[in-house]
């Protein structure tokens, strides 16, 4: 009985290690190519949530700076608001960076829930 219990305990330990390893996330995208580690954005090596806007903006600049960087360069039809939207200057105001930008899965444009724009967030 004691040997069976020990075998069961060992199997659970091995299974738990393989499951946690399979679910472990790694840094992806541009941050990975720059050698970032979890703690660079999350402030811990074992994050439980996404980084804060303050963390993102401390490297990427203010919302105003981002709006200037992502302002459309050439607008064919200024009346067509769908064709020249600026994701960092919208009617939604400043939103959480991680609502659109993601490192562990593909980024997704929140504006795309209602609008159709010709750009994809990085």
N, C-alpha and C positions, 0 to 999 in steps of 0.2 A: 504494500500500500504506500509506504513512504517513498519507494523508488518510483512508483507511478506518479505520485505527486510531484517529485523532483523533475521527472521527464516532462510533465505538463507545464511546469513552471519554466523550464528551459525553452520549450517550444513557444510559449507565449512571449518570452524575452526576445527570441530570434524573430518572431513574427512582428512584434512591436518595432524592432529596429528596422526591419525591411520596409514596413509600412511608413514609418516616419521618414526614412530615406527616400522613398518613392514620392512622398508629398513635399519634400524639401524644395524650395524655390531657389532659383539662382538669378542673379542680376542679368538682364537682357538688354537688347537694343543699344543705343548710343552710349548709355552709361557703362555697359559691359566693355565696350571697345576702349573706354577711357580708364579701365581698371578699377571701377567703383566696387565697393563691397556694401553689404546691407547697411552697416552702421553709418556709411557716408550720408545716406538720406534718412534712414529710420532712427538713427542715433542709438541703435542696438543691433547686435548680431542675431537676435531672435525676435524680429518684429511681430506685433500682433495686429497692426493696422498700417495703412498707407502713411507716407510722410505728410507733414502739414504744409499748407500753402506757404507759410513763412520759410520753411526749409527750401521749397522749390524756388521761391522768389529770391532767396539769398544768393543763388547762383545765376538764375535766369533773368533777373531784373524785375522791376515793378510791372504791374499790369499795363501801365501807360507805355513803358518801354517795349513790352511784348506787342501791344497794339501797333506801335510804330513799326516794329520789325515785320509784322504780318499784314500790314496794310497792302491791299492789292496795288500792283504797279500799273497795270494797264486795264482800264475799264472801257470795254467796247460800248456798253449801253448803261450810262449812269442811272437810268430809271429802273433798271432791272436789279433790284436789291438782292435777289437770290444769286446773281452772277458775281457780285463783288462783296460778299460778306467778309467781315473780319472776326474770326472766332474769339479774339481777345478784346473786342469792342462791340458788344452786342446788347440787346435789350435785356438780357439776363443779368447783366452786371458781372462783377467778379464772382466766379464760381470756384469750387474746389478744383485744383489742377488735376487731381486724380479722377475727376469725373470723366475726363476725356483721355488724358495721358496715362498710360500704364506701362509697366516694365515687365510684368510676369505674364501678360496676355496681350493680344492686339489692342491698340488704342481704338477708341470709339468716339465719334463726334456726337456730343449731347444734342447739339443743334439739329442733327439728323433725325431726331425723333419727330420733328415737325417740318423741317426744311430739307431741300435737296441741294447740296452744295457740291462744287467740283474740287474738293480738297479732302485730304485725309490727315488726321492729327498724327504727329510723330510720337 
